[in-house]
């Protein structure tokens, strides 16, 4: 017991003795591990260096890692994951895009990239990326949820604009009414129907009340258009 007490006192008095290594020290070990072809160990050390000092680890990647080396995508993924966790969406996006140059069909990376695009306000880019996800994994729940909601909200906004413009016409002619109906039909074909397809897939994968409610609204609109 006395020994344990003395050890605790020592650790309290000298808190830095047993502290984590600096990023510079860890990155030196990364270089050594890579030179000895200990890639897994190098990746582990690099992960620790990111936690110690992300900017220094990032600079090490850009200046010391051969982009054609087999370890490069693993290091990129570590940086992307770190910045995503820290909510630095710009840098996370940068490194997910870099990673996808090596593994363009990696579903997890594509999904994360789409998330970063959405968080950066690039919704159209996120749509394209999620569509790529579904090309490789048609049952990806997250992609179907995003696309279903995206096209539904887009359709609702387009319909709202059409309705508002049409209601401004005091006495619409038959031609104006027909034009309104045709425009509404186009909105359904281009957006509502897409939302319907994605959200039906969501319900096949997961009992989502929200998806079910939206599908009921689309079904009601279908009835009104007939």
Backbone torsions as a table, in degrees:
resi	resn	phi	psi	omega
1	UNK	NA	-44.0	179.7
2	UNK	-61.8	-37.5	178.4
3	UNK	-63.2	-43.9	178.9
4	UNK	-63.8	-37.9	179.4
5	UNK	-64.8	-43.1	178.4
6	UNK	-63.7	-38.3	179.2
7	UNK	-64.7	-42.6	179.3
8	UNK	-63.6	-41.9	179.0
9	UNK	-63.0	-40.2	178.8
10	UNK	-63.0	-44.2	-179.3
11	UNK	-65.4	-36.1	179.8
12	UNK	-70.9	-39.4	-178.0
13	UNK	-73.2	-32.2	-179.1
14	UNK	-125.4	72.9	-173.6
15	UNK	-64.8	-19.5	-175.5
16	UNK	-93.1	-6.2	-178.4
17	UNK	-62.2	-43.0	-176.9
18	UNK	-104.3	16.1	-177.0
19	UNK	-72.2	168.0	-179.6
20	UNK	-66.3	154.8	179.2
21	UNK	-71.5	156.5	179.0
22	UNK	-73.0	162.5	178.9
23	UNK	-61.2	-39.2	-180.0
24	UNK	-61.8	-42.9	178.7
25	UNK	-64.6	-41.4	-179.6
26	UNK	-66.2	-39.7	-178.3
27	UNK	-70.1	-31.3	173.0
28	UNK	-62.2	-39.5	178.4
29	UNK	-70.0	-32.5	175.7
30	UNK	-60.4	-46.5	179.2
31	UNK	-59.3	-44.0	-179.6
32	UNK	-64.5	-42.2	-179.9
33	UNK	-64.2	-39.9	179.5
34	UNK	-67.0	-37.5	179.3
35	UNK	-66.2	-24.3	178.5
36	UNK	-98.5	9.8	178.4
37	UNK	59.5	33.8	174.7
38	UNK	-97.8	69.5	-171.6
39	UNK	-62.6	-44.1	-178.6
40	UNK	-61.2	-41.5	179.1
41	UNK	-66.8	-39.2	178.8
42	UNK	-62.1	-42.1	179.1
43	UNK	-64.0	-41.6	178.0
44	UNK	-61.6	-44.6	177.9
45	UNK	-64.7	-39.4	179.8
46	UNK	-64.1	-39.7	177.1
47	UNK	-59.4	-42.0	178.4
48	UNK	-66.7	-36.1	-179.9
49	UNK	-67.9	-34.1	177.4
50	UNK	-63.3	-44.7	179.1
51	UNK	-63.2	-32.0	-179.1
52	UNK	-76.7	-42.3	-178.7
53	UNK	-163.2	94.0	-172.8
54	UNK	-61.4	-41.9	-177.9
55	UNK	-61.8	-39.6	-179.5
56	UNK	-68.8	-40.2	178.0
57	UNK	-65.3	-39.7	178.9
58	UNK	-63.6	-44.0	178.8
59	UNK	-62.5	-38.1	177.4
60	UNK	-60.5	-43.0	179.5
61	UNK	-60.5	-48.4	-175.0
62	UNK	-66.8	-31.0	-171.9
63	UNK	-104.1	-18.3	-173.9
64	UNK	-118.6	-12.7	-174.1
65	UNK	-102.9	125.5	175.3
66	UNK	-71.7	122.4	-172.5
67	UNK	-65.4	-19.2	179.0
68	UNK	-89.5	-1.7	-178.2
69	UNK	-74.7	148.9	-178.2
70	UNK	-65.2	-20.3	-178.4
71	UNK	-84.1	-18.5	-175.0
72	UNK	-53.1	-51.9	-179.2
73	UNK	-61.7	-29.9	178.3
74	UNK	-67.6	-39.6	178.7
75	UNK	-69.5	-39.5	177.1
76	UNK	-60.1	-43.9	-179.3
77	UNK	-62.5	-37.0	177.7
78	UNK	-63.1	-42.1	179.0
79	UNK	-66.8	-43.6	179.6
80	UNK	-61.0	-45.3	-179.2
81	UNK	-63.6	-41.3	179.7
82	UNK	-62.7	-49.7	-177.0
83	UNK	-67.8	-31.8	175.1
84	UNK	-64.4	-44.5	179.1
85	UNK	-61.9	-34.7	-179.9
86	UNK	-86.3	1.6	178.6
87	UNK	62.8	29.1	170.9
88	UNK	-91.9	83.6	-168.7
89	UNK	-67.6	-32.2	179.9
90	UNK	-64.6	-48.4	-179.2
91	UNK	-71.1	-37.8	177.5
92	UNK	-60.1	-43.6	178.4
93	UNK	-60.8	-44.5	179.8
94	UNK	-55.7	-45.5	-175.9
95	UNK	-79.4	-29.0	173.8
96	UNK	-67.1	-39.0	176.5
97	UNK	-64.0	-39.8	177.3
98	UNK	-62.6	-43.5	-179.2
99	UNK	-63.8	-38.7	-177.7
100	UNK	-68.8	-15.8	173.6
101	UNK	-67.7	-25.2	177.3
102	UNK	-91.5	-38.9	-175.2
103	UNK	-132.0	78.1	-172.9
104	UNK	-67.8	-16.6	-177.6
105	UNK	-109.5	14.2	178.7
106	UNK	-71.7	109.4	-173.7
107	UNK	-61.3	-46.9	-178.1
108	UNK	-60.7	-41.0	179.7
109	UNK	-69.0	-39.9	177.4
110	UNK	-62.1	-43.3	178.9
111	UNK	-63.1	-45.4	179.3
112	UNK	-63.2	-39.4	177.9
113	UNK	-62.3	-43.1	177.7
114	UNK	-63.0	-39.3	177.0
115	UNK	-60.5	-43.5	-179.7
116	UNK	-66.5	-37.8	177.3
117	UNK	-62.9	-41.8	179.0
118	UNK	-64.6	-44.3	-178.9
119	UNK	-67.1	-24.8	178.4
120	UNK	-88.5	4.8	179.0
121	UNK	79.0	15.7	179.9
122	UNK	-101.0	67.4	-172.7
123	UNK	-65.4	-38.2	179.9
124	UNK	-65.3	-36.6	176.0
125	UNK	-65.9	-38.8	178.5
126	UNK	-63.2	-38.1	177.7
127	UNK	-59.6	-47.7	-179.3
128	UNK	-61.7	-40.5	-178.1
129	UNK	-69.7	-42.2	177.9
130	UNK	-65.1	-32.8	176.2
131	UNK	-65.8	-35.1	174.8
132	UNK	-64.5	-39.3	177.5
133	UNK	-56.9	-46.0	-176.6
134	UNK	-71.5	-21.0	174.9
135	UNK	-65.7	-30.7	-178.9
136	UNK	-100.6	-23.1	-177.7
137	UNK	-148.0	86.9	-175.1
138	UNK	-61.8	-20.5	-177.4
139	UNK	-101.1	18.7	178.0
140	UNK	-68.6	115.6	-173.5
141	UNK	-64.0	-46.4	-176.0
142	UNK	-61.9	-42.2	179.7
143	UNK	-65.2	-43.2	179.6
144	UNK	-65.2	-39.4	178.3
145	UNK	-63.7	-48.1	-178.6
146	UNK	-61.1	-50.9	-176.0
147	UNK	-66.1	-38.2	177.7
148	UNK	-61.3	-46.9	179.6
149	UNK	-69.4	-38.7	-179.1
150	UNK	-61.2	-50.4	-177.2
151	UNK	-71.0	-29.1	176.2
152	UNK	-67.7	-46.7	180.0
153	UNK	-64.8	-36.9	176.5
154	UNK	-63.0	-45.0	179.4
155	UNK	-62.8	-42.3	179.6
156	UNK	-61.5	-40.6	179.2
157	UNK	-66.8	-42.2	179.0
158	UNK	-65.1	-41.3	179.0
159	UNK	-65.7	-39.8	179.4
160	UNK	-61.0	-41.6	178.7
161	UNK	-65.6	-43.8	177.9
162	UNK	-61.1	-46.2	-179.1
163	UNK	-62.6	-41.7	-178.7
164	UNK	-63.9	-44.4	179.9
165	UNK	-66.5	-38.5	-178.5
166	UNK	-68.7	-38.0	-178.3
167	UNK	-69.2	-18.1	177.7
168	UNK	-73.9	-17.2	179.6
169	UNK	-82.5	114.3	-175.6
170	UNK	-63.1	-50.1	-179.9
171	UNK	-131.2	84.9	-176.7
172	UNK	-65.8	140.6	175.5
173	UNK	-79.9	170.1	177.6
174	UNK	-60.7	-38.8	-179.9
175	UNK	-65.1	-42.0	178.6
176	UNK	-65.3	-38.5	178.4
177	UNK	-67.3	-42.0	179.5
178	UNK	-64.2	-38.9	179.1
179	UNK	-64.5	-39.7	178.0
180	UNK	-62.8	-45.3	-179.2
181	UNK	-65.0	-39.6	178.7
182	UNK	-65.9	-39.7	178.4
183	UNK	-65.6	-39.6	178.3
184	UNK	-64.9	-39.9	178.3
185	UNK	-64.0	-37.0	178.9
186	UNK	-66.5	-38.9	177.6
187	UNK	-62.3	-40.6	179.4
188	UNK	-63.8	-46.1	-176.4
189	UNK	-66.5	-37.7	-174.0
190	UNK	-87.0	-28.9	-173.7
191	UNK	-125.7	-53.2	-178.3
192	UNK	-60.3	-41.7	-177.7
193	UNK	-67.2	-35.2	176.2
194	UNK	-65.3	-45.2	178.4
195	UNK	-59.0	-41.2	180.0
196	UNK	-60.6	-45.8	-178.6
197	UNK	-61.6	-46.7	-178.3
198	UNK	-66.3	-42.2	-176.4
199	UNK	-73.2	-29.4	173.2
200	UNK	-64.4	-37.6	176.7
201	UNK	-66.0	-37.2	177.4
202	UNK	-58.5	-46.0	-178.7
203	UNK	-65.5	-29.2	176.0
204	UNK	-69.1	-27.4	-176.5
205	UNK	-96.5	-29.6	-171.7
206	UNK	-155.2	135.5	-178.5
207	UNK	-75.7	74.9	-176.9
208	UNK	-87.6	119.1	177.4
209	UNK	-65.9	-40.5	-179.7
210	UNK	-62.0	-45.6	178.8
211	UNK	-62.3	-40.2	178.9
212	UNK	-62.9	-40.8	179.9
213	UNK	-65.8	-41.1	179.3
214	UNK	-65.7	-40.6	179.0
215	UNK	-63.4	-35.1	176.4
216	UNK	-64.5	-39.8	178.6
217	UNK	-65.5	-39.9	178.6
218	UNK	-66.7	-39.2	178.1
219	UNK	-62.9	-39.3	178.3
220	UNK	-64.2	-40.8	178.5
221	UNK	-63.9	-39.6	177.8
222	UNK	-57.9	-43.0	179.6
223	UNK	-64.3	-40.7	-178.2
224	UNK	-68.0	-29.1	-177.0
225	UNK	-80.7	-15.5	-177.9
226	UNK	-77.8	NA	NA
